[in-house]
């Protein structure tokens, strides 16, 4: 079953030096862009992360420090990556928790102010809600094939795309509509990609971590002004800091109106 698209969707997969959004960097990214007319465009890049890849991470994805030492940095690649994905919906496997937050961090570090204004479909979330398994098992379960070259970005990206099409054929209750799939695969709605800021029942931003977990962000900044500065100087993702800055500025603008 082919996807019903009103705009392009970019399935993408990232391999990185680790999983820390603030510290780790991308070493490989592959993007498969599907257009509403069925045309496809695929690109992949090895990336010099400008830091050493830990041995335990190399053991997972097989990308060595020697392999990427002469590759372009993400900052050099950022304009063409952004050009390929802008205005498109996004799809991936565990993408809402890792790939999208990591990509946004890298774009912000490269000076590209990316805003997620489109839908994101997390195929892993759909799979776990339906069957509870891993990517290789999902590929075997839905597509009846073994996943060759697992943990290479290009193979994982193509497998993710094929799995989603098979999910639509298997589960008649799933609508072949990107907005519906994004809604179904979404986890708890957060104000930032990394999940440090969530919402209460009224839609106000609250902290989802630390000593102020569950507390209204604006009220915390009013009662303890130094907390904002501490976060800005600590090891939090850039996008989280951006969201908190916007909340603080919104509060100040309301105060002085």
Helices and strands as residue ranges (DSSP letters): E 9-16, E 26-34, E 40-46, H 55-61, H 65-68, H 74-85, E 89-92, I 95-99, H 100-109, E 120-122, H 123-130, H 135-143, H 153-170, H 178-185, E 197-199, E 205-207, G 210-212, H 217-223, H 226-233, H 238-255
